[in-house]
Amino acid sequence: MLNKQHLKYLIELAKINIDDKELDKLLIDLNNILNFIDEIKKLNLNNFQPLVGGVIQKLELREDEIHQMDESTKEKIIEQFPQKENNYLKVPKIILK
């Protein structure tokens, strides 16, 4: 079980800033996790084989459906959009590396 002094030491090692209110909540959460791990350690798992892979599931696919939008709805969307040019809606550039 962690105490406040141990947790402060770990926070210092990790070089993170946590205020006292968050520290108390983190201490409770970590101790709950450690208690849960202790409960798992008490289980007799000798007769169980380790799971080698995940659950095999069939991916259910659906057909794409095209829904045409009427012109009045299209115009309302364009009118309400904050930035536009002609009939194009302008959005911020997103570049992923």
C-alpha positions in Angstrom: 0.0 0.0 0.0 1.3 3.4 -1.0 1.5 6.3 1.5 1.7 10.0 0.7 5.4 10.1 1.2 6.1 7.3 -1.2 3.8 8.8 -3.8 5.4 12.3 -3.5 8.8 10.6 -4.0 7.5 8.8 -7.2 6.0 12.1 -8.5 9.4 13.8 -7.9 11.2 11.0 -9.9 8.6 11.3 -12.7 9.2 15.1 -12.8 5.4 15.8 -12.9 3.5 18.5 -11.1 0.5 17.5 -9.0 -1.3 19.7 -6.5 -2.4 18.3 -3.1 -6.0 17.8 -4.1 -5.0 15.7 -7.1 -2.4 13.9 -4.9 -5.0 12.7 -2.5 -7.2 11.4 -5.4 -4.2 9.8 -7.1 -3.2 8.1 -3.9 -6.7 6.6 -3.4 -6.8 5.5 -7.1 -3.4 3.9 -7.0 -4.1 2.1 -3.7 -7.4 0.7 -5.2 -5.4 -0.6 -8.2 -2.8 -2.2 -6.0 -5.5 -3.8 -3.8 -7.1 -5.2 -7.0 -3.8 -6.6 -8.1 -3.4 -8.3 -4.6 -6.8 -9.9 -5.1 -5.8 -11.3 -8.5 -2.5 -12.6 -6.9 -4.6 -14.6 -4.4 -6.4 -16.5 -7.2 -5.3 -20.1 -8.0 -4.7 -19.9 -11.8 -2.5 -23.0 -12.1 -5.2 -24.9 -14.2 -5.6 -22.2 -16.8 -3.7 -21.9 -20.0 -2.5 -18.4 -20.9 -4.4 -16.6 -23.7 -2.2 -16.5 -26.7 -4.3 -14.4 -29.0 -7.3 -12.2 -28.9 -10.9 -13.1 -29.4 -11.7 -14.0 -33.0 -14.6 -12.0 -34.2 -16.1 -11.6 -37.7 -16.2 -8.0 -38.9 -19.7 -7.2 -39.9 -19.6 -5.0 -43.0 -22.5 -3.1 -44.5 -23.0 -1.8 -47.9 -22.4 1.9 -48.5 -25.5 3.8 -49.2 -25.6 7.1 -51.0 -28.1 9.6 -49.7 -28.7 12.6 -51.9 -29.2 15.9 -50.1 -31.7 18.3 -51.6 -30.4 21.7 -52.7 -32.2 23.7 -49.9 -30.5 21.6 -47.2 -27.2 22.0 -48.9 -27.6 25.8 -49.1 -28.6 26.0 -45.4 -25.5 24.1 -44.4 -23.3 26.4 -46.5 -25.0 29.5 -45.1 -24.4 28.4 -41.4 -20.8 27.4 -41.9 -18.4 30.0 -40.3 -15.9 30.2 -43.2 -16.7 29.5 -46.8 -15.6 30.4 -50.3 -18.0 29.9 -53.2 -19.7 26.6 -52.4 -16.7 25.2 -50.5 -16.5 25.0 -46.7 -13.1 26.2 -45.4 -11.6 24.3 -42.5 -8.2 24.6 -40.7 -5.3 22.8 -42.3 -4.3 19.6 -40.5 -0.9 18.1 -41.2 0.0 14.8 -39.5 3.6 13.6 -39.3 
